[in-house]
Amino acid sequence: MKKIIWPLEMKLPISGSFAEYRNSHLHMGCDFKTYGINGFPVLSVFDARLATMSYSDYGYGLSIVLYSPSLNMYARYAHLNDLNGDVSGLEDLKHSLRLLGNPRGFSVKINPDMFHFTAGTKIARSGETGSGVSHLHLELYDHSSYYNPLKFPNYLQNDTTPPIIQSVYIDSDSGFSENYPVIKNEDGTYSFEELKDPIRINGKLRIRIAGYDIMTSRNRNNVYGVKLLDDYKVLYSKTLDQMSYREASHRDNLYDINTSSLSPTMYVYNLFNSPAGDYSLDLNGLVEGSLKVLKAELLDSSGNISSIDIPIQIGKPAPKKAVVLQKSFTSADGVLKLDFRNSKVSGEGKIEINKLDKIPEDLAFPGFTQVSDAYEVKSVNYSWKGYARGEYRGNFPDKDDGLYIYDTAFKQWVALNEKKSGKSLGFNLTRLGIIAIMKDKTPPVINFPYMVYRDFNLPEVKDPRMLERFYAVYDRGSGISNNMTVLFEGSSYPFEFDRDRNFIKLEIPLNFKKFKSYFIIQIQVQDKAGNKSEWFTDVVYL
């Protein structure tokens, strides 16, 4: 539909794409990158009327929904800074609704005769209200489905770079489970990094592929399609051009939610229909020793394709067993226990808990040390939706000792929010990896942000009476706590901590200049293990 135009005056890149994995849902729109800055003019994407207006401190933030009667389609804009544009009355209506109702949030339907827009009308300015850093979120939908903006002509990307394949996961109901890292060949195809012979396997296979697309924003985006082929026969295919409301509510059908992640970005796609069917290919009944080559593909919206051949040799059939789905697993020494009874489990395999006397050396770093045995948690033809309830037994008296998991999918330590009860630590588990008690002696670090983030707002939306200052906060271990101190000329000073950016933001009145031309700011922060940063000092000239 050429009637659906680009939503901004500038051709800013797309930084978040349709149906991307999120921690609790799928991302049913496109995010347009504004480089951490607020105030870009936002346009009506089609001839429309205003349908709803809403505001929340979370989620969509300041949001409006337009409706096109001719297209029978809605467009939702989210995270707006304000409703200043070419249409008088919009910003005044927002202020009135906030004053008359709950200032923290409202959602109202608008009389369809109140506001009409033609395509290209300036209706708002981009911002960062609600969740996330500065960007514009756009959703296109009707009464039954969401639509990927990238399927429409005005949203075609000038993209010649095919998607990136990171690894291939293969499970079998015979007990086989492996994650194969891959390498990119000179011809642009991919192959297994350390595989010399075909994978010898039998049974019902569940194949997954990890990867992403970078489009023009140069950050990791979702792909546009995935495919699995046996010779020329399509075993599985999914194109993300649109998605019904029902599909959008089941992210575990598209992604392996136990290995996928939003931050850092890790998308692991199921190459099988889940839960129906629940496998990619059934090798039972095929001749032992015979060869088969499967092909997995990732596609982007510009038609670029990346592929990898999966060489398979049919193995000896596994003896048939009565399937008893187990939902509780304990390490051999009884220290670590995982309970999946309140989780939605798929697959007919098991969870393996293997004790490691010492974590691999490349997983440790100075000031972050192991103080207990470690346990590697792996799945074999087993995945779950929701939380597994975990219990780690032992005495851990020090406040800087904490329970962590090294996520083997995206290779990073993550603190588990444990709760101490007697001689054990309780926690919730959603991912696979290495679990251990670690001692965090690494203090947080404060610094100036990168130059591109020195300003949050375009001049049009800045408060001309204030000078904005930003300070980046970083912690590698337990994470930043709420214990922060900001001193202005030695006295406590109000500040805002932006957890989306990990920035401390200060606003300093420019009329302070009548007292003196420069001021000293000092900042100290503390992590959740009690480690304090060095005092950071900045001199501000007005």
C-alpha positions in Angstrom: 0.0 0.0 0.0 1.7 3.2 -1.2 -0.8 5.2 0.8 1.1 4.3 4.0 4.0 6.8 4.2 7.1 7.0 6.3 6.3 8.3 9.9 9.1 10.8 10.2 10.4 13.8 8.1 13.9 12.2 8.2 14.7 8.7 6.9 15.9 7.5 10.3 17.0 3.8 10.5 14.9 1.1 12.1 16.4 -0.1 15.4 13.7 -2.5 16.5 11.7 -4.7 14.0 8.5 -6.6 13.9 7.9 -9.7 16.1 11.2 -9.3 17.9 11.6 -11.3 21.1 10.8 -9.4 24.3 11.0 -10.7 27.9 7.2 -11.0 28.2 5.8 -10.5 24.7 6.5 -10.0 21.0 7.3 -6.6 19.7 4.4 -6.0 17.3 5.7 -2.9 15.5 8.9 -1.1 14.3 11.1 1.2 16.3 12.7 4.1 14.5 16.1 5.1 15.8 16.4 8.7 17.1 19.9 8.4 18.4 18.9 9.0 22.0 17.4 12.4 21.1 13.9 13.7 21.6 11.9 16.1 19.4 11.9 14.8 15.8 8.6 15.7 14.0 6.2 12.7 13.6 3.9 12.4 10.6 0.5 10.8 10.0 1.2 7.7 7.9 -2.2 7.9 6.1 -5.4 10.0 5.9 -7.0 9.3 9.3 -8.9 10.4 12.3 -7.8 10.3 15.9 -9.1 7.2 17.6 -7.5 7.1 21.1 -5.0 9.0 23.3 -3.2 7.5 26.3 -0.5 8.2 28.7 1.5 6.0 31.1 4.7 6.2 33.0 5.5 2.7 31.6 4.9 0.8 28.4 3.8 3.0 25.5 4.2 6.3 27.4 2.4 9.1 25.6 0.6 7.3 22.7 -2.0 8.1 20.1 -3.9 5.7 17.7 -5.1 6.9 14.3 -7.7 5.1 12.2 -8.0 5.1 8.4 -11.6 4.3 7.3 -10.5 3.8 3.7 -7.8 1.3 4.6 -9.6 -0.1 7.7 -6.3 0.1 9.5 -5.0 1.6 12.7 -1.6 3.2 13.4 -0.3 3.4 17.0 2.5 5.9 17.8 4.2 5.5 21.1 6.8 7.1 23.4 6.0 10.5 22.1 7.5 13.6 23.8 4.4 15.8 23.1 1.6 16.4 20.6 2.9 19.6 19.2 2.7 19.8 15.4 0.4 21.1 12.7 -2.9 20.2 14.5 -4.1 22.6 17.1 -5.7 21.3 20.2 -4.0 17.9 20.5 -1.4 19.0 23.1 -4.1 21.0 25.0 -6.3 17.9 25.1 -3.4 15.8 26.6 -2.8 18.4 29.3 -6.5 18.6 30.2 -6.8 14.8 30.5 -3.8 14.6 32.8 -5.1 17.5 34.9 -8.6 16.1 35.2 -7.7 12.5 35.7 -4.8 10.5 37.1 -1.6 12.4 36.2 0.3 9.1 36.1 -1.9 7.7 33.3 -5.1 7.8 31.2 -6.6 6.1 28.2 -9.6 7.6 26.3 -11.4 7.1 23.1 -11.8 10.2 21.0 -14.9 11.3 19.2 -14.0 10.5 15.5 -15.2 14.0 14.4 -12.8 15.9 16.6 -9.5 15.5 14.8 -8.8 14.6 11.1 -5.4 14.3 9.5 -4.1 14.0 6.0 -1.0 11.8 5.2 2.2 13.7 6.1 0.6 16.0 8.7 2.9 16.7 11.6 1.0 15.3 14.6 3.6 15.0 17.4 7.3 15.0 18.4 9.3 11.9 19.2 10.4 11.2 22.8 11.1 8.6 25.4 8.0 8.5 27.6 7.1 5.1 29.0 9.6 2.3 28.6 13.0 2.5 26.8 15.3 5.2 25.5 14.4 7.8 22.9 12.7 6.3 19.8 9.5 6.2 17.9 7.4 3.1 18.0 4.9 2.5 15.2 2.3 -0.3 15.0 0.0 -1.1 12.1 -3.0 -3.3 12.7 -6.6 -4.0 12.0 -9.3 -6.0 13.9 -7.6 -9.3 13.6 -3.9 -8.9 12.9 -0.7 -6.9 13.2 1.2 -5.9 10.1 4.9 -5.6 9.6 5.6 -2.1 8.3 8.5 -3.5 6.2 6.0 -5.2 3.9 4.8 -1.8 2.6 6.6 -0.1 -0.4 7.5 3.1 1.5 9.3 1.1 4.1 11.6 -0.9 1.9 15.2 -0.9 3.2 18.3 -0.2 1.1 19.9 -3.3 2.6 22.3 -5.6 0.8 23.6 -7.4 3.9 22.1 -10.8 4.6 21.2 -12.0 8.1 23.9 -13.4 10.5 23.7 -17.0 11.6 25.3 -17.6 15.0 24.6 -21.3 15.8 22.3 -24.2 15.3 20.7 -26.2 18.1 19.7 -29.8 17.5 17.7 -32.0 20.0 16.3 -35.5 19.5 13.9 -37.5 21.6 16.6 -40.2 21.6 18.5 -38.1 24.1 20.8 -36.2 21.7 21.3 -32.4 22.4 24.0 -30.1 20.9 24.6 -26.5 20.2 26.8 -26.1 17.1 28.7 -22.8 16.6 29.1 -21.8 12.9 31.5 -19.9 10.7 30.9 -17.8 7.6 32.4 -19.0 4.4 33.9 -16.9 1.6 30.9 -17.4 -0.6 28.6 -16.0 2.1 27.2 -19.4 3.2 27.7 -20.8 6.7 29.0 -24.1 8.0 29.6 -25.8 11.3 32.8 -24.6 13.0 34.2 -27.9 14.2 32.2 -30.6 12.4 34.2 -33.0 10.3 31.6 -35.8 9.9 27.8 -35.8 9.5 25.8 -35.6 12.7 24.9 -39.2 13.5 21.4 -39.1 15.0 18.0 -40.7 15.0 14.5 -40.1 16.4 12.3 -37.0 16.2 14.5 -33.9 15.7 13.8 -30.4 17.0 16.1 -27.9 15.2 16.6 -24.2 16.2 18.7 -21.5 14.6 20.2 -18.5 16.3 20.7 -15.3 14.3 19.8 -11.7 13.6 19.6 -9.0 10.9 21.3 -5.6 11.1 19.4 -3.8 8.2 20.6 -0.1 8.1 20.7 0.7 11.8 23.7 -1.5 12.4 22.3 -3.0 15.6 20.8 -6.4 15.9 17.2 -6.7 14.5 14.8 -9.6 14.0 14.8 -11.4 10.7 11.9 -11.3 8.2 11.6 -15.1 7.7 13.0 -18.5 8.7 12.9 -21.7 6.7 14.0 -25.4 7.0 14.3 -27.6 3.9 14.9 -31.3 3.2 16.3 -31.1 -0.4 13.6 -29.0 -2.0 10.8 -30.0 0.4 9.9 -27.3 2.9 9.8 -28.8 6.4 9.1 -25.5 8.1 8.6 -21.9 6.9 7.6 -18.7 8.7 7.4 -15.2 7.1 7.0 -12.4 9.6 5.0 -10.1 7.3 1.9 -10.2 9.6 0.7 -12.0 12.7 -2.7 -12.6 14.2 -3.5 -11.5 17.7 -3.4 -15.2 18.8 0.0 -15.8 17.3 1.3 -12.6 18.8 0.4 -13.9 22.3 2.5 -17.0 22.0 6.2 -16.0 21.7 7.2 -19.5 22.6 5.9 -20.7 19.2 8.4 -18.7 17.3 11.3 -18.5 19.8 13.1 -20.8 22.2 12.4 -18.6 25.2 15.0 -20.4 27.4 17.9 -19.2 25.2 16.5 -16.1 23.5 17.2 -12.7 25.1 16.4 -9.0 24.7 19.5 -7.6 26.3 22.0 -8.7 25.2 20.3 -9.5 21.9 20.0 -13.3 21.2 17.2 -14.6 19.0 16.8 -18.4 18.8 14.1 -19.4 16.3 12.2 -22.7 16.5 12.2 -24.5 13.1 9.2 -26.5 14.0 5.5 -25.8 14.7 5.2 -25.5 18.5 3.3 -26.9 20.3 1.5 -28.7 17.4 3.8 -31.3 15.8 6.6 -30.2 18.1 9.4 -31.5 15.9 11.2 -30.6 12.7 11.8 -34.0 11.2 11.1 -37.6 12.1 14.1 -39.9 11.2 12.4 -43.1 12.6 12.1 -45.7 9.9 15.0 -44.4 7.7 17.8 -46.7 6.7 20.6 -46.7 9.3 23.8 -45.1 7.9 22.0 -43.3 5.1 22.8 -39.6 4.6 20.5 -36.5 4.5 21.4 -32.9 4.1 19.0 -30.3 5.5 19.2 -26.6 4.8 18.3 -23.8 7.3 17.7 -20.3 6.0 17.3 -16.8 7.5 15.7 -14.1 5.3 15.4 -10.3 5.5 12.8 -8.0 4.1 15.1 -7.0 1.2 15.3 -10.5 -0.1 18.8 -11.3 1.2 19.2 -14.9 2.4 21.8 -16.6 4.6 21.9 -20.4 4.7 23.6 -23.4 6.4 23.7 -27.1 5.4 23.0 -29.5 8.2 24.6 -32.9 7.3 22.9 -35.8 9.0 23.7 -39.6 9.0 20.9 -41.8 10.3 22.0 -43.5 13.5 20.9 -46.6 15.2 17.3 -46.4 16.4 16.9 -45.8 20.1 14.9 -48.4 22.1 11.4 -47.4 22.6 10.6 -46.3 26.2 7.4 -45.3 27.9 7.5 -41.5 28.1 7.1 -40.2 31.7 7.4 -36.4 31.7 9.7 -35.4 34.6 9.2 -32.0 36.2 11.7 -32.1 39.1 15.4 -32.4 38.9 18.2 -32.5 41.5 22.0 -32.5 41.3 23.7 -35.7 42.3 24.9 -34.1 45.6 21.5 -32.7 46.4 22.6 -29.1 46.5 20.7 -27.7 43.4 17.1 -28.5 42.8 14.8 -27.3 40.0 11.0 -27.7 40.0 9.1 -27.2 36.8 5.6 -28.2 38.1 4.3 -24.6 37.6 5.8 -24.3 34.2 4.4 -25.2 30.8 6.9 -27.8 29.6 7.3 -29.0 26.0 9.5 -31.9 24.8 9.8 -35.4 26.2 13.4 -35.1 27.5 15.0 -34.0 30.7 17.1 -31.4 32.4 20.7 -32.3 33.2 22.5 -30.7 36.2 26.2 -31.4 36.1 28.5 -30.3 39.0 31.6 -28.3 38.0 34.4 -28.0 40.7 35.6 -24.9 39.0 34.1 -22.6 36.4 36.1 -22.2 33.2 38.9 -19.6 33.6 37.5 -17.4 30.8 34.3 -16.9 32.7 35.9 -15.2 35.7 37.3 -11.6 35.9 39.2 -9.7 38.6 37.1 -9.0 41.6 34.4 -11.5 40.7 35.3 -14.8 42.1 33.7 -18.2 42.7 32.9 -19.2 46.3 30.8 -22.4 45.8 30.6 -25.4 43.6 29.1 -24.5 40.2 26.4 -26.5 38.4 25.8 -26.5 34.6 22.1 -26.7 33.7 21.4 -28.2 30.3 18.3 -29.3 28.5 17.8 -32.4 26.3 14.7 -32.2 24.3 13.1 -30.1 27.1 12.0 -26.5 27.2 9.7 -24.5 29.5 7.5 -21.4 29.5 7.3 -19.4 32.8 9.5 -19.9 35.8 11.2 -23.0 37.2 11.5 -22.8 40.9 15.1 -23.3 42.0 16.7 -24.1 45.4 20.4 -23.8 46.2 21.4 -25.3 49.5 24.2 -24.0 51.7 25.3 -21.2 54.1 26.4 -17.9 52.5 26.9 -15.3 55.2 28.6 -12.5 53.3 26.5 -9.7 51.8 28.7 -9.5 48.7 28.0 -13.2 48.0 25.2 -13.7 45.5 23.7 -16.4 43.3 24.4 -15.9 39.6 23.9 -17.7 36.3 26.3 -17.6 33.4 24.0 -17.6 30.5 25.7 -19.9 27.9 23.6 -18.5 25.1 24.7 -14.9 25.3 27.8 -15.4 27.4 27.2 -13.1 30.3 26.8 -13.4 34.1 23.3 -12.4 35.4 22.4 -12.0 39.0 19.5 -14.3 40.2 17.1 -12.5 42.6 17.5 -15.1 45.3 15.5 -15.2 48.6 17.2 -16.8 51.6 15.3 -19.3 53.7 17.1 -21.2 56.4 20.1 -22.9 54.8 19.0 -22.4 51.2 18.5 -19.8 48.5 15.3 -19.8 46.5 15.2 -18.3 43.0 13.3 -18.4 39.7 14.9 -19.8 36.6 14.0 -19.0 33.0 17.3 -19.8 31.2 20.1 -22.3 30.8 23.6 -21.9 32.0 26.1 -22.3 34.9 24.8 -21.5 38.4 27.2 -20.6 41.2 27.6 -18.4 44.3 30.0 -15.6 43.3 31.7 -12.9 45.4 31.4 -9.4 43.8 34.2 -7.0 44.8 34.1 -5.0 41.5 33.0 -1.4 42.2 30.8 0.5 39.8 32.3 3.0 37.4 31.0 6.5 36.6 32.1 8.4 33.4 30.9 10.8 30.8 28.6 9.3 28.1 29.6 8.9 24.5 29.4 12.1 22.5 26.3 11.0 20.6 24.4 10.8 24.0 25.5 14.2 25.4 22.1 15.7 24.5 18.6 14.1 25.1 16.6 16.7 23.3 16.5 18.7 20.1 16.6 22.5 20.8 12.9 22.8 20.0 12.0 20.6 23.1 14.7 21.7 25.5 13.9 23.8 28.5 15.8 27.0 27.7 16.2 27.8 31.4 18.1 24.6 32.2 21.5 23.1 31.5 21.3 19.3 31.2 24.2 17.1 32.4 24.5 13.3 32.0 26.8 10.7 33.6 27.0 7.1 32.6 27.1 4.4 35.3 28.4 0.9 34.7 28.7 -2.2 36.8 29.9 -5.6 35.7 28.8 -7.7 38.7 25.7 -7.5 40.9 24.2 -4.4 39.2 23.6 -0.8 40.2 21.5 -0.3 43.4 19.4 2.7 44.3 22.0 4.0 46.7 23.4 7.1 44.9 24.8 10.4 46.1 24.9 13.5 44.0 26.5 16.6 45.5 26.3 20.1 44.0 28.9 22.4 45.7 29.0 19.9 48.6 25.2 19.7 49.2 22.7 17.1 48.1 21.2 17.8 44.7 18.1 16.4 43.0 18.7 14.0 40.1 17.0 11.4 37.9 18.4 7.9 37.2 17.5 6.6 33.8 17.7 2.8 34.1 17.2 2.3 30.4 20.4 4.2 29.6 22.1 3.7 33.0 22.5 7.5 33.1 22.3 10.0 35.9 20.6 13.2 34.7 20.9 16.6 36.3 19.2 19.8 35.4 21.0 23.0 36.5 19.2 26.4 36.3 21.2 28.7 34.0 20.4 31.7 36.3 22.8 30.2 38.8 25.3 32.1 36.7 24.5 35.3 38.7 26.2 33.7 41.7 29.3 32.3 40.0 30.4 31.0 36.6 31.4 27.4 37.5 30.2 24.8 39.9 31.5 21.4 41.2 29.5 18.2 41.0 30.4 15.0 42.8 28.8 11.6 42.3 29.1 8.3 44.0 27.0 5.1 43.4 26.9 1.7 45.0 26.1 -1.7 43.6 23.9 -4.4 45.1 26.8 -6.1 46.7 27.7 -3.0 48.6 30.7 -1.9 46.6 31.0 1.9 46.2 32.4 3.7 43.2 35.2 6.2 43.4 33.9 9.7 43.7 33.4 11.2 40.3 34.0 14.9 40.0 32.8 17.3 37.2 33.2 21.0 36.8 30.2 22.7 35.1 30.7 26.1 33.5 27.5 28.2 32.9 
